[in-house]
Amino acid sequence: MIIAIAGTNGAGKDEAARYFEEKGFAHYSLSDVLRDIARSRNQDPTREVLQELGNMLRTEHGEAYLTNRVLKEAQGALNIVISSVRNLGELEPVRTTDGFKLLFIDAPVEVRFARVKSRGRVGEGLTLDEFIELERREFNGGEGKQNLDELRDAADAVITNDGSIEDLHENVSAAVGDTGRRRRLSWDEYFMQIARQVGSRSTCDRKRCGAVLVRDRVILSTGYNGSISGTPHCDDVGHMIENGHCVRTIHAEMNAIAQAAKNGVNINGSTLYVTASPCWECFKVLANAGIRRICFGEFYRNERVLEAAKQIGVEMSDLSAALNEPSSE
């Protein structure tokens, strides 16, 4: 299930998203993605900077650029809430998803202005008149730009958040309806979700991967792609590119094997859960380490791995479809 939340500044979009987080949804804020991009460019993440940066990225890379970034990061998540949507085109990758809903959160401008002033973010030290003027550009910016009017018109529900947090949660619940009885994850889903969380520790933003080695439903070791211990991280000093690949980091699968070796853990006959299928070099080591099953959430480039796995009897399980529509165990 995917819930998208749009709305005016200070209306309570993140608080509405927290309602879904409490229901087990993974929350991704497009504004937070923009703030990270701004900081990586040494820009102060002011509201005006984020507004211009978002418009530029949508123009250069397509309106769904930010959404596609979070969907890639969210691989394996069963239920997702995406907040701070600013343009209807950002929803193209998810609008046809079964159970998709778009909520628009609003509140009187004076209430929202007071909330914004109280949270004290960079660049929000505006007067009420400046706040209103900056917001005016967000309502109908045109193609590829922020367009809140269009989102409001397309929303499944428009919620006025001028009361308590409990009132907001109640209104959100009424708008969405029953999100379903919490379903127990299958073992494959469970370990793949853990691999996804392990990958969030990755220090190379070209591709963040996580790996978990399991035998008899017991985790033996974990790993994520990162630099050699004691050396700088890509996220801090940039990438080391050779032949189109970053070679600064050790891949998640290799780090999982290294962790097991360091701790004297036997991994022969175990199953690997990894967010993206292994490269050829990693696969060769996995095969010789006795890994008999590899479960992956995304197929990554190398058909040769599938051919070799079939030849030597290593089971390759593509869990990407199962993770979107999983079955109970």
N, C-alpha and C positions, 0 to 999 in steps of 0.2 A: 504494500500500500504506500502511495506517495502523496503527501500533503504539501502543497505550496502555500506560502504565506506572503502576501504583499500588504502594503499599507503606507500610511504617512509616517514621517519621522516622529519618534517619540510616542507612537500610538500603542506600542506594546507587542510588537511582532515577536521579539525573542521570548517574552513571557508566555505568549500563546504557544510558541514552539516548545517551551518547557513542559507544558501540559502533555504533549506527545512524547517527550523524552521520558516522562514518568510512566508512560505506557509501553516503554521499550523501543521507541523509535530512535534511529540515529539522526542527529540534528546537524545540518550544514547551513551556515549563513553565507550568502553570497557577498554580503558586506565584509565579513571577516576575510574572505578570499581576496577581495579588493584591497583591504588593509595590508595583507601580507605582500601582495604584489607592489603596492605603493612603497612599503618599507624596503623591499628588495631593490627598489629604484632610488632609494635615499630620498623619498618624498614624505613629508608629514601627512599622515592619513586624515586630513581635514575633510569635512563634508564636501566642500567645493572640489577638492582634488579628487576625491573618490567619484564624484559625479562626472567629472571630465574624463577620468581614467576609464570608468565603466563605458562611457559613450565611445571612447577611442577603441577599446578592446572589442566591443560589439561591431564597430565599423570594420576593423582590420581582420577579425577572426570569425565573424558571424555572431548573430544575436544569442546563440546558445552556448557561447564559449565558456562562460563561468559555470553554467549548469553541467556541461560535459566534464569540466574539471572535477566537480564534486561527485558526479556519478562514477568517475574512474576511481576516485578515492574511496567511494562507498561500496565498491564491489563486494558482494556477499551479504550486504545488509538486507534484512527481510523487509523492514518498514523504514521509510525515510521521510523526514520533514525538512523542506528547503525553505529558509526564511529570507527576507529582504529581496524578493523578486522585484525587479524594477521595469521590466519590459516583457510584453506578452510573448515575444519571440524566444525569450529565455526558457519558456516552458515547452517548446516544440518536442524535445526528446522524451517528455514524460506525459504529455496531455492525453495520449491514447492508452495509458496504463489503466488496467482495471482498478476501480476504486479510487482513481485520482480525484482530488478535490482542490480547488483554489479558494482560499479565504482572504478577504480583504479586511484589515483592521484599521479603524479610524477612531478619532476622538476630537473634541473641540480644540481649536488651535491654541487657546490659552492654556489648556490642561497639558497639551503636548509640549508647549514651550517650557512650562515649569519643570516637566520631567527631564527634558533635554538639559536644562541648566543644572539640574541636581546631579546628573551623572558625570558631568565635567570631562567629557571627551575632548581630544585635541580639535581645535577649530570650531567648537560649538559655543564660544563666548560671543554670541550674537545678540543684538537687540531684537525685540519682537518684530519690528518692521523688516529688519534684515532676514530674519527667520522666514517670514512670509514671502519675501521676494525670492529667496533662494528656492523655496518650496514651489513657487509658481512655475519655475522652469521644469520641475519634475512631473507635472501633471500632463503636459502635452508637448513633449520635446520633439516629437516627430519620429520618423523611421530610424531605428537603430539607437535611439536615445531613450532616456527615462520617460515612461508614459504611463503614469498612474491612472489616468482617466480610463484608458483602455483596459487595464487590469481590473479596475472596479466594475466596469461593465461586464467583464467576462467571469467575474467571481461567482462561485456557487453560493456564497453567503457574504454579506457585508456586516461586520460586527462593530458596534460602537463601544469602545472601551473607556467609559467615563466613571466606572465604579471601582469596586474592590477586585483584587486578584481572583478571589473566589468567584465573583460574578463573571469575570472574563473566562475562566476555565469552564464554568457552567454553560456559557454561551457558545464557546468553541465545541464543547461536547455535543450540544444540541444541534449545531450546524453540521457536524461530521456524522453524527449517529454512532452506532455501535462499531468500534474498531475491531471487534471480534474478541472472543475468548483467547487469552494468551495460550498459544500452542507450544508444546514442548518441542525443542529442537531435536532433530535426529543427531546421531553421533557425528556424521560427516559435516552437517551444518554447524554443530557445536565447535568442532576443531577448526573448521574453516573460519568461523567468526573470530576465534582466538588468533589464528594466523593473521587476519586482517588487523587486529589490534596490535599484534607484535610489529607488523609493518609500519604502524604509525610512529615507531621509534626510529625509522630509517633516517639517515642523514644525507640522502641524495635525492633531490626533488625531480630528477629526470624520470625516475620510477621508484616508488616506495614499495618494497616487497617484504612480506613476512613469511616465515616457514616454521612449522611445528612437526617434530618427529614423535610418533605415537606407536605404542605396541600394547595390545590388550587393553585399549581404552585408557591408557596411562601415558601422560606426556613425559617423554624422555629428555627432550631439549628443544630450544627455540633459537631462532636467528633472524636477523634483519640485515638488509644491505647497509654497510657502513664502512668507514675507513679503518685502516689498521690501528689497533689500540695505541693511543699516545700520539697519533698523527692528526693533522687538521681535517675537519669535515668539509664536504662539498658545500653544505649549507652556510659555512662560515667563510671559506676562501675560494669557492668556485670549483668548477669541474676540471678533471684531467682527461681531455678528450684525445683518443687515438682511434683512427679509422671509424669515426662516427660514434664511438662508445665511450662512456666515462669509465676509466680504469682505476680511479682512485679507490673505489669501494670493493669490498669482498661481498659476493652475492649471499643472499639470505640462506640458501640451502647449505653453502659452504660453512657459514658461521654456525648453523645448527649442528653440522657434523663436528666442527671444531669444538663447540661447547661440550658435546658429548664426550669427545676424546679427552678433553681437559679434565673432565670430571669422572673419567673411567666408566662411562655408561655404554653398555653393549647395545648397538642399534641394528644388529643383524635381524632381518625379517620384519622390520618396522614399516610403518606407513608414513609418507611425507604429505603434509597439507601445506600448500604453498599458493600464494595469491596469484602468481603468474607461472606458467609452465617453465621448467628449467631450460637454460641454454645448453648447448652441446657439451661444453666443458663441465658444467655442474652435473649434467646427466651421467657422464662417464664415471665421475666419482661416486655418485649416488648408487649406480648399478654395482660398482665394485665394493661398496660399503654394505651391500646386502639389502638395500631397500627394495621391497617387493611390490609396493603399490604407491603411486604418486597421484594425489588428488589436487587439481588446480582450479582456480576460480576464473582464469583468463588464459586462453592459448596465446603464447608469445612466440611468434615467428617461425620456430624451427621444426619443419616437418620431419627432418632426419631423426629427431628424438623419438617421434611416434613410430617410425619404421624400426629403429633399433630396439625400442621397448618391446614391440611385438615379436621380434626375432629372439630375444633372450627371456621373454616371459615376465616382464615387468608390467603390471596392470596400470594403465593410464586412465584416470577418471576425470572427465570434464564436469565440474560441478556448477558451472555458470548458469545453466538452465535450471538445474535443481534448486539453486539458491534463490532464483526469482519466483519459482512456484514449487516450494519444497513440499514433500509429503511427510506425514508424521511417521515416526518409527513405532 
